[in-house]
Amino acid sequence: MGSVASIAPAAEQQGVAWDTTFADWQPGPGDTLLRAYGDAVNKHLLERWLPRITGRVLKTDLFDEAVGDGLVGFLFERAESVAGIDVAPSIVAAAGAAYPRLEAVVADVRALPYADGTFDAVVSTSTLDHFDTGAEIEQALRELHRVLRRGGSLIVTLDNASNPLVAIRNALPYGLLRRAGLVPYPTGTTCGLKELARMVGRAGLDVEDVDAIMHVPRLAVRSAGRAVAGDRVRAERLVSVLIRAELPRRLPWRTVSGQFVAVRATRPVDSVAGRHPRPARERVIPAPRAGGPRAFAMRVLGKTCYRRLEWLELRLREPLPEIEACVPLDVGFIGEAGTEEIAALHPGIGSSGIRARFARGDRCFGARHDGRLVSISWIATGVAPIDYLGLAVTLPAGTAYHYDRWTDPRLRGLRIAPATGSRLCRVLVGEGIDTMAAAVLTENRAAMRNALGFGVRPAGIVGWVGIGPVRRAFRRPSPGG
């Protein structure tokens, strides 16, 4: 059984309405497959966005766990403890009975009964799209920001207002849809991907990634579910087929076809605000995998006659942000004796490739957590090896080239890479380095956003033009640079 927190009368009325919905819940033959498909899509999203090692997680509603498998079982595979809330006491009781380890509480997401910074991550899947107004969504987002620890992750999804089927559904009377068996419970106001990202940002969170998910229409899934009703093996196979039908992230129309929009964000650390002024952060909302016509054109050109990268520079003598990771780290340079350890963390390089880097004088800067290597960065001086361009760019004295940063995927979202980069900058200053340079694909918006947020600024373009083996390298400074 779950516990009960004090909730406002309006939330209590909503709880009564959801109690009624749950009591009347009679899934049709196609609903079982639809819920299994929804759970699978959400798990696939969490596999990409939720760190594998997570402390305490909050899930913001428990209806999925009350009527099906839901996500709590998956969350327990990654978290030390899981708490879940819902406004309906009967739903909380059912979810608590299904998952005895779950800390199930009757509560309103707009007024959470938890202290500031209680959770390492919050998972909110289609919870905030049941309110009447956008202001209530923003109120809930501010509460989720409050209960997240600094550096903690929020994963939030809403019905996609840009999806034509969702828009038509929301425009029709709920009573009509319910009688037709199309909508089993009332829906509320929602928005598209860009507006959700803006609201998350206004709540004080840093947007890290965005996506649109669940691209097979619900009606089609329900129809297919009727054909496999009662056959668990066939239903599981069909769910696998539906997951494979999810559109690739590079397609620009995903934001229209997806039935849900999703945002991953973190609560800023700001651990030393006041000691050093933090550079103004240029907020760039990342597109799904740098999609769109421009990115497609650049990929085509990159395979034929033109490649270029943005040349970025960070002045190390200027005030720099001091960033702390969410876990303890030991950092420092790793010598050639650590080749196999580096290869185990980042197998894409290979031991021979690592030895070749050491042989030409490059150095590896690493971070360890609990004695295990979890993040690396490579530094070159004298000549910058830019593998994507096949070029070696001569560097001026006092400049170090930073490349191939890699962090254990299981620990991403814990500020390990930014904290390691912050420490690296100070080590380089002690060695007499004045400037740290990097080269980034302009269409890689996530990398550009991270660089700009750290104070790195564009200094020019480096690349080549040519046909086949005949190529001419170029380097152009930024205007005024």
N, C-alpha and C positions, 0 to 999 in steps of 0.2 A: 504494500500500500504506500502511496505517496503522502507527503506532508502538504499542508495548506498554508500559503502566505496570505497576508491581508491584501485584497485587491479592491479596486474602485468599483462602485455600483455598475458602471457601464461595462466593465470587463466581466463582472459577475453575470450580467445579463447575457453577454456573449457566451460565457461558459454554459449557461442553461441551454442556449440555442445549440451549442455543439454537443451537449449531453443528449439532447433530443435527436440530433443527426446521428450520433453514434448508436443510440438505442434503436433507431429505425434502419440502421445500415443493413442493406440486403444486396450484396454485390451480385451483378449479373454474370453470366457465363464468360463474358469478355473482360470483366473488370480484374480478374485475377492476373491475367497476362499483362494488363495495363499497369498494375501496381508493381509487378515484377520488373517490367521494362523501366518504369520510373526509378525504382530502387537501383537497378543496374546502371542507368545513366548517371545518377547521383554518385554512386560508388566510383564510377570511372572518373568523374570530376574530382572527387576527393583523393583518389590515387595520385592525381597530378598535383593537387594544390595543398593537401594537408600533410605536414611533416610526419614522417614515419615514427619519430620519437616525440610524442606530445605529452605534456603533463596532465592538465585538467581541461576538459572540453565541456562546453555547454551546447545542447541542442534546443532550439527555440520552440518546437512543438512536437507532440508525440502521437498525432493521429496515425501516421504511417506505421508506427510500432504497435498501435492498438488494433489495427485492422489487417496488418500484414507483417512482413519481416522488418521493414524500415532500415535505418542506418545504424542503430545503436550497437548491434553486434559487430559491425565493421569498425565503429569508433573504438570499441574496447580492444581491438587488435592494435591500435596505434596510441592509445591514451592510458594513463595510469588510472584515471577515474573519469566518469561521464555523469553529468547532471542533465536533466531534461525538464522542461516546463510545458505547461499547457493550461489554458483557462478553464478547461472542462474537467471536473473531478473524476468522472467515470473514465475518461480517456487516460488520465494520469494513473488511476488504479489498474487499468488493463495493461498499460505499458509496464508498470512496475511489477505486475505479476508475470509478464512475459520475460522480463529482464531483472531478476532479483538484485543484481549489483548496481542497477541504475538508481541514481538519486533523483527520484521523480517528485516534482513539486508543482502544486497548483499555483500559478503565478501569471502575471501580465507582462509581456515582453516590453511594454512601454514604461514599466515601473518595477524593475527586477529586485528581488529580495536578497541581493548579494552586495558585498563590499566592493569598493573600487579595486580593479586589478586582480579579481579572483581567478580568472580563466586564462589559460594559455592559448585557447582557440575557441571560436564560436562558429557553429554550423547552423545556418538559418536557411532551410530549403522551403521555399514557397510558404513562408509564414506571414511576411509583412504585406502580402497582396490580398489580405482579407479585411483591411481597414477601409473606412469610407473616404478618407482624405489623404493626400500626399503629406500633409503636415504630420499625421500620425505615423507614417512611414519614417519620416525624418526624426520624430521623437524616439521611435524605437531604435533607430541607428545610433542616436546619441547615447542611449542606454547601453547598447552593445559596446560602443567605444568605452564607456565608463568602466564596465566590468572586465574588459580586456586588460591584461598586463601590458606594460610597454614592450613593444616588439611582438606582441601576440597577433594572431591571424584571425581575420573574419572572412568567412565564405558565405555569401548570401545569394540566393536566387529568387526571382519574381516571375510571375506570368509576363510574357513578352507582349507589350502593347503594340509592337510593330508587326506581329504575326497576324495576317488577315483573319485566320480562324479564331484567334483569341479576341481580336477586335469585334468580330461579329457576335461571338458568344457574350461578351460584356455589354453589347448594345441591346441584346434581347432580354425580355423580362425573365427573371429567375424562375418564377412560377411555371412559365411555359416550358423552359428547359428542363425543370425538374420532372414535370409530368411526362415529358418525352423520354425521360431516362438518360438525358445527355449530361446533366450536371447534378451530382448528388448532394452538393452543399453550396451555400452562397459564396460568390467571389466578391472581391472588392476592387478598389482602384489600383492601378499599376502603372508601369511606364516602360519605355524602351531602354536599350543598353546605355546610351549616352547619358540620359537623365539619371539612371540608377548610379552610374559612376560619379556624376556630379553630386548627387545627394550623399553618397558615401564620403566624398571629399569634404563636403560641407560639414559632415559630422566629425571631422578632425582626423580622418584616416587617410593613409597613403595608398592609392590604388596601385596594385602590383600587376594585375592581369585581368582580362575580361574575356567573356566567351558567350556563345549562345548554344543551348543544348536541347536535346530531345526533338529531332527533326522529322520523325515519322508521325503523322497526325494521329491523334487519339482515336478518331473514328476508325481508321485503318487498323490500329492495334486491337481495338475491341472486336472488330469483325474477325480478325485472325484468331483472337482468343477464343471465340465461340467454336472455331473449327478444332481447337486442341483442348477444349474443356475436359477435365478429368484425366488427361494424359500428361503426367508430370514430365516425362522424358521428352516428349515432343514440344512441350511448352518451354522447357529449358533450352532446347536447341533453337527454338524460334526467337527467344530472347537474345541468344548469341548472334543470330542473323540480324536482328534489329539493331544491336549495338554496332555491328560492322557497317550498318547503313548510315550511321552518323556521318554527316558531311565533313570533309577535311577542313581544317582551320583556315587554310589559305583562301577558301572561297568567299568572296565579299558578300554574297547574298545569305550567308548563314544567319546574319542578324535579323533577317525577315522570316526565314524558314524555321528557326528555333522556337519552340513553344515556351522556353524559359530563357531569361538573360541571367548571367552570372558574373559576379565580381569577387575577386580575391583582393583583400586589403590588409594592411598592418597598422597597428597603432604606433606612431613614431616614438622612438626611444628618447631623443632630446635629453640625453643624460648629463650633458655639461652646458646646457643653455646658461649663459651668463659668463662662462669662462672664455668662450670664443664666439664671436658672432657667426651664426650659421648662414651660409650663402643662400640667397633667395632661390627657391626651388621652382623651376619651370615645370608646371604640371602638364604632362603629356599623357593623354588617355591612349593606352596601347591598343592598336587594332589587332584582331585575331591573327597572329603569326604574320604581321606585316603584309596583309592582303591588299587587294585593290589593283586597278589597272597600272598605276605607276610601278608598284613593286613587281608585277608580272613583266612589265617592259624591261625593268632593270635586270631581272633574272635571264630574260632572253638575250639582252645585250651582253651580259656577263659570260654567256656561253659562246659568244660569237666575236664581237669586235670592240667591246669597251667594258672596262671594269674600273671602279673607283671606290674609295673609302673616305670617310670624314676623318681628318687628322685633328686630334684633340690634345690639348695641353693643360696641365695643372701646375701653377706656380707654387712651389713648395715653400717659398719664403713668406708667403702670405698666410694670414690666420686660417687654419684648417679645422674642420669639425672633428672632434674626438668622439668616436663611435664605439660603444661597448656592445659586445655580443650578449645574447640572452643566456649563454652558457659559458663556463670558464674556459679560457683558451691559453695555451702556451704557443708562442710564435717565434719564428726565427728562420734563418736560411738553412736549407737542407743540402748537404753535399752529395757527391756522386755515390757515396756509400748507401744513400737512401733511394737508389734507382728503383729497386723492386717495390719499395713501399709506395713510391709515387705512381708506378705503373699499376699497382693494385687499386689505388684510388681512382686513377684516370686511365683505364685500359686503352682508350682510343689513341694514345701516343705510342705505346709500345716501349719496351726496354731499350731497343736499339735507337729509337728516336730520342729518348731521354738522354742516352749517352752522347748522341750527336750534338744535342744542345749544350751539354756540359763541355764537350770538346771544343766548341767554338767560343766558349767563355760566358754563355748565358748562366744565370743563377735562378734557383727555385726558392721562393719564400713560402713557408707553410705554416699552418695552424693545426695544433693537436687538441683534442678534447678527450679527457680520460685516457691519455696516453696514445690515442689513435689519431692518425693523420686524417683530417676532415676537409681541408681546403688548401689549395696551392695557387700561386701566381708566378709567372715567369718574368724575369727582368733581363733586358739586354742593354749594353752600352756600346758606343762606337758605331755599330750597325744594327738597324732594326730589321729583323727577318719578318716579312709580311707574306705568309704562305698563300693567302687567298689571292694576292696579286702576283705571286711568284717574283717578288722584288726584294732587294736588300737596300734599305734607305740609310744613307750615312747620317749619323746623328752629331750635332754639335757638342762640344765639351760641356759637361754639366747637365746633360739630358739623359734620362733613362727611359727605355721603351718598355711598357707594361703590356703583356699579352697572355693569352690562354689561361684565364682565371677559371678555376673549377672547384666546386664544392660538392661534397657528398649529397646526392639528391634526397637522402633520408633526413638531412638536417637543414634543408633550405627553409627559409622563413624565420631563422633564428638570428639574423643579422651577423652571421659569421663572416661572410665575404666582405661586407663593408667595414667591419671591425678589423679584419686582417689587413685590408687596404689602408685603413687609417694608421695602423702601427707601421706598415711598410713605409709610408710617406715619412714618418719620423726617423726611421732607420736610414733612409736615403739622404735626408737632410744632414744627418750626422756624418755621412760619407762625402759631403760636399756637393750633392746633386741639387740643382736649382729647379729643374723642370722634369715632370713625368709626362710622357707622351703615350698615346694609344691611337689605334686606327679602328674605326667602327663603321659598319655598313649603315648608311643613313636610314634605310628602311627598317632597321632593327630598332624599333621604337623603345622597347623595354631597355635595351642596353644604353641607348641615348638618354633615356629618362634617368637611369641610375647614374650615369656619368655627370649629367647636368646637375643632379641633386647633390653630388659630392663637390661641386665647385669647378669641375672641368669645363673648359670652354673651347668651341671650335676655333681652329687655327688655320684651316685650309683644306684642300682636297689633294689626295695622292692617288695615282692610278696609271692606266695605260690605254692606248688606242692602237688598233692594228687589225690585221687579217692573218689568220694562221700563225706561223712562226714569226712574222714580221710585226714587231711591236715597238711603240715609242712610249717610254715612260714620261710622266709629267708630275709636277707638284706645284699647286697654285695656292698662295696664301689667301686667307679670307680678306675681304675688303676692310681696310683699316688695320689688318693684322700685321 
